[in-house]
Amino acid sequence: AQLVESGGGLVQSGGSLRLSCAASGFTLSNYAMNWFHQGPGKERELVAGITSDGRSTNYADSVKGRFTISRDNAKNMVYLQMNSLEPEDTAVYYCSAVPKFGGRDYWGQGTQVSVSS
């Protein structure tokens, strides 16, 4: 089982990026999904989360109104649309899978997002 993030890169302040997280080896619909980020010298922080059925989402205050998390269980994909990016959003972004029925979490290897001012 694994998660693979993609879509990171370098963007100017005010720009947009769409991160993708591809899941394999497990049934995505049995997992809530989260995006975390970890900036230079900082702790890893929760950015956004979505329930297993996609009906409910939650966001860190710092990204509300700018980021949108979504998922397509049929395609085993989770997304993070990031708009109005700010230099403070610069971080490595990780997706994680949290099981509904117990068991281990899964984490991806991360994708770097860099926002220039």
Backbone bond lengths (Angstrom), bond angles and torsions (degrees), N, CA, C in turn:
res aa  C-N    CA-C-N  psi(-1)  N-CA   C-N-CA  omega(-1)  CA-C   N-CA-C  phi
1 A - - - 1.459 - - 1.508 109.36 -
2 Q 1.347 115.75 139.04 1.452 117.59 177.82 1.511 111.64 -157.57
3 L 1.345 113.76 160.30 1.454 123.31 173.35 1.521 107.48 -121.58
4 V 1.325 116.56 135.78 1.455 120.93 179.84 1.520 108.91 -129.09
5 E 1.344 116.58 116.88 1.456 121.89 178.44 1.528 110.03 -88.45
6 S 1.314 115.07 152.23 1.462 121.47 174.34 1.510 108.63 -154.46
7 G 1.342 115.54 168.44 1.453 120.24 175.20 1.514 114.93 103.72
8 G 1.322 117.75 -4.54 1.449 119.59 178.05 1.519 111.46 -71.51
9 G 1.325 115.50 172.41 1.454 120.06 179.44 1.506 111.06 164.65
10 L 1.331 114.39 -167.40 1.461 122.25 179.06 1.515 109.25 -103.70
11 V 1.314 116.42 129.89 1.459 121.13 -178.75 1.524 108.62 -142.10
12 Q 1.322 115.87 153.06 1.454 120.31 177.38 1.517 110.66 -79.33
13 S 1.310 115.34 156.02 1.459 121.15 176.47 1.531 109.84 -54.62
14 G 1.329 115.45 134.59 1.455 120.75 -176.77 1.515 113.90 93.14
15 G 1.320 117.00 -9.89 1.454 121.76 -178.91 1.518 113.30 -82.63
16 S 1.320 114.83 -176.54 1.462 121.88 -176.77 1.525 111.08 -131.15
17 L 1.311 114.58 152.02 1.456 122.36 171.07 1.524 108.40 -143.53
18 R 1.319 115.70 152.00 1.457 120.70 174.04 1.527 108.37 -121.10
19 L 1.313 115.98 115.19 1.453 120.66 176.79 1.520 109.73 -89.73
20 S 1.313 115.46 145.50 1.459 121.98 176.41 1.523 109.59 -123.00
21 C 1.320 115.09 148.54 1.463 121.49 176.84 1.527 106.60 -131.50
22 A 1.316 116.62 114.43 1.460 122.30 -179.96 1.513 109.77 -98.02
23 A 1.324 116.00 125.09 1.460 121.73 -179.12 1.525 110.03 -104.22
24 S 1.317 115.75 143.06 1.460 120.57 176.32 1.520 109.66 -148.55
25 G 1.321 115.49 151.91 1.459 120.52 175.49 1.508 115.58 85.98
26 F 1.339 117.66 1.53 1.464 120.51 175.79 1.528 108.38 -153.60
27 T 1.329 116.42 165.95 1.457 121.52 -177.12 1.517 109.62 -86.96
28 L 1.330 115.95 104.87 1.465 120.82 -172.98 1.528 112.34 -57.89
29 S 1.316 118.09 -34.74 1.464 120.98 -176.19 1.535 112.92 -66.33
30 N 1.311 118.17 -9.33 1.468 122.20 176.26 1.526 112.65 -93.35
31 Y 1.325 115.99 7.52 1.457 120.30 -174.15 1.524 111.73 -130.61
32 A 1.338 116.05 135.08 1.452 120.09 162.08 1.530 107.00 -73.94
33 M 1.314 115.63 152.33 1.460 120.13 -176.80 1.517 110.21 -125.79
34 N 1.306 115.01 143.39 1.459 121.47 179.38 1.524 110.95 -132.36
35 W 1.311 114.72 153.29 1.461 121.93 166.80 1.532 106.98 -113.92
36 F 1.322 115.68 132.19 1.458 123.61 174.37 1.524 108.15 -118.20
37 H 1.324 115.71 159.94 1.455 118.14 167.51 1.521 109.84 -137.03
38 Q 1.330 113.93 156.36 1.462 121.02 178.56 1.520 108.30 -137.23
39 G 1.331 114.92 108.77 1.451 120.93 178.78 1.515 111.11 -82.14
40 P 1.323 117.14 167.10 1.463 121.85 -179.56 1.531 111.40 -55.74
41 G 1.321 116.42 122.86 1.452 120.96 178.02 1.512 115.55 71.20
42 K 1.329 116.50 13.91 1.472 120.44 -176.67 1.515 111.37 -117.73
43 E 1.342 115.01 165.48 1.446 120.98 174.72 1.536 109.70 -76.09
44 R 1.328 115.07 155.75 1.459 119.45 174.31 1.528 108.40 -71.18
45 E 1.323 116.75 133.04 1.464 122.39 -175.51 1.520 111.03 -126.75
46 L 1.321 115.34 145.67 1.459 120.69 174.79 1.520 109.86 -72.24
47 V 1.317 116.51 129.73 1.463 122.78 178.73 1.526 110.66 -100.70
48 A 1.330 116.04 -47.91 1.464 120.26 -176.44 1.521 109.24 -158.30
49 G 1.337 115.50 152.76 1.451 120.84 177.29 1.507 110.78 -140.28
50 I 1.329 115.95 156.42 1.457 121.18 179.46 1.518 108.36 -144.14
51 T 1.328 116.26 139.47 1.461 120.10 -179.21 1.524 110.65 -70.64
52 S 1.324 114.98 168.38 1.461 120.14 -174.12 1.522 112.47 -61.63
53 D 1.339 116.38 -31.76 1.461 120.18 -179.76 1.520 112.91 -94.21
54 G 1.324 116.48 -0.38 1.457 120.52 177.67 1.512 115.32 78.27
55 R 1.322 118.14 5.70 1.466 119.79 -173.64 1.519 112.99 -82.33
56 S 1.308 117.72 -20.24 1.457 120.49 -176.60 1.518 110.10 -133.12
57 T 1.326 114.62 139.77 1.457 120.57 178.63 1.528 109.72 -132.09
58 N 1.317 115.79 159.91 1.462 120.71 174.14 1.515 108.38 -144.69
59 Y 1.339 115.53 152.78 1.460 121.54 -174.53 1.520 110.88 -137.89
60 A 1.320 115.29 149.56 1.453 120.26 168.17 1.525 108.47 -65.51
61 D 1.324 116.31 147.32 1.465 119.87 -179.02 1.528 111.58 -56.61
62 S 1.315 116.77 -34.04 1.463 120.93 -174.75 1.523 113.20 -68.25
63 V 1.329 117.77 -16.80 1.471 119.78 -176.75 1.527 112.93 -118.99
64 K 1.316 117.52 -2.59 1.467 119.98 -179.70 1.518 110.76 -57.92
65 G 1.332 115.60 133.69 1.454 120.89 -179.62 1.518 113.62 85.07
66 R 1.343 117.30 -10.39 1.473 120.10 179.87 1.534 111.91 -115.48
67 F 1.325 116.87 -34.26 1.466 121.55 -176.97 1.524 109.73 -110.04
68 T 1.333 115.53 148.11 1.458 121.46 176.24 1.523 109.31 -135.60
69 I 1.333 115.90 125.16 1.455 121.03 175.98 1.526 108.73 -97.54
70 S 1.317 116.82 141.63 1.463 121.39 177.90 1.527 108.83 -149.37
71 R 1.318 115.14 168.69 1.457 118.62 -179.82 1.522 110.46 -149.15
72 D 1.323 115.80 155.56 1.456 122.83 174.76 1.523 105.82 -133.15
73 N 1.330 115.85 95.62 1.466 119.26 -175.42 1.531 111.84 -64.59
74 A 1.316 116.64 -30.73 1.464 119.34 179.49 1.522 111.85 -65.08
75 K 1.330 116.04 -30.12 1.464 121.03 -179.94 1.528 112.27 -100.44
76 N 1.339 116.56 1.03 1.478 121.27 -178.43 1.526 111.55 57.01
77 M 1.330 115.97 43.62 1.454 121.51 -176.17 1.528 111.02 -129.15
78 V 1.323 114.60 146.75 1.458 122.84 172.28 1.525 107.06 -130.32
79 Y 1.321 116.38 144.92 1.461 120.62 -174.30 1.528 110.64 -129.66
80 L 1.323 114.71 155.69 1.456 120.94 170.30 1.524 106.98 -135.52
81 Q 1.328 115.32 107.07 1.462 121.15 175.36 1.516 107.89 -86.16
82 M 1.322 115.88 122.72 1.460 121.54 -176.73 1.525 109.08 -118.29
83 N 1.316 116.68 115.70 1.454 122.40 179.13 1.518 110.14 -115.80
84 S 1.319 115.78 164.42 1.472 121.70 178.80 1.522 110.91 49.18
85 L 1.306 115.48 48.30 1.463 119.77 -176.54 1.517 111.55 -64.94
86 E 1.325 113.92 146.17 1.459 122.66 -178.44 1.524 109.21 -123.10
87 P 1.326 117.97 155.90 1.470 119.37 177.92 1.533 112.63 -53.87
88 E 1.332 116.54 -31.04 1.471 120.55 -179.98 1.526 112.75 -67.79
89 D 1.325 117.36 -13.76 1.469 120.90 177.03 1.520 112.20 -81.29
90 T 1.331 116.90 -7.18 1.461 120.56 179.11 1.521 110.35 -59.14
91 A 1.329 116.47 122.78 1.464 121.39 -175.50 1.520 108.80 -177.44
92 V 1.317 114.78 169.70 1.459 120.38 165.35 1.528 107.15 -88.62
93 Y 1.315 116.51 131.15 1.459 122.14 -177.12 1.525 109.21 -107.26
94 Y 1.338 115.07 130.88 1.454 122.40 -177.56 1.525 109.90 -121.45
95 C 1.306 117.54 141.68 1.455 119.40 167.76 1.520 109.15 -102.87
96 S 1.328 115.29 149.78 1.455 120.19 178.39 1.515 109.69 -138.37
97 A 1.318 115.77 151.69 1.461 123.10 179.28 1.523 108.84 -116.88
98 V 1.340 115.77 127.51 1.469 121.64 -178.76 1.520 107.94 -115.87
99 P 1.335 118.71 120.50 1.467 120.22 -173.67 1.525 112.74 -72.38
100 K 1.344 116.04 144.08 1.461 121.41 177.15 1.522 111.71 -72.35
101 F 1.324 116.13 -32.25 1.460 120.11 -168.68 1.521 113.65 -112.61
102 G 1.312 115.72 22.21 1.462 118.55 179.73 1.506 111.18 91.42
103 G 1.310 116.52 159.50 1.452 121.69 -176.83 1.519 110.48 118.21
104 R 1.282 116.43 -170.36 1.459 119.86 -173.81 1.524 112.46 -86.71
105 D 1.327 114.31 153.67 1.451 121.39 170.36 1.523 109.15 -80.96
106 Y 1.314 115.41 159.20 1.471 120.95 172.35 1.529 108.72 -122.01
107 W 1.326 114.48 147.06 1.466 121.01 178.93 1.529 109.63 -131.17
108 G 1.327 114.80 146.60 1.450 119.98 172.05 1.524 110.59 -86.96
109 Q 1.332 115.36 179.88 1.461 120.90 -176.44 1.534 111.86 -88.22
110 G 1.323 116.97 -12.59 1.459 121.06 177.51 1.516 113.14 96.73
111 T 1.328 114.73 154.52 1.459 122.32 174.60 1.519 108.03 -136.39
112 Q 1.316 116.58 136.59 1.467 121.71 -174.74 1.529 110.82 -83.13
113 V 1.318 115.21 131.09 1.459 122.21 172.42 1.527 107.38 -118.80
114 S 1.317 116.31 125.41 1.457 121.36 179.37 1.520 108.64 -126.15
115 V 1.320 116.30 127.79 1.462 121.95 -177.82 1.525 107.95 -118.41
116 S 1.309 116.14 120.27 1.458 121.12 -179.76 1.523 110.41 -94.32
117 S 1.316 115.91 148.53 1.479 120.26 -178.36 1.510 111.24 -88.62
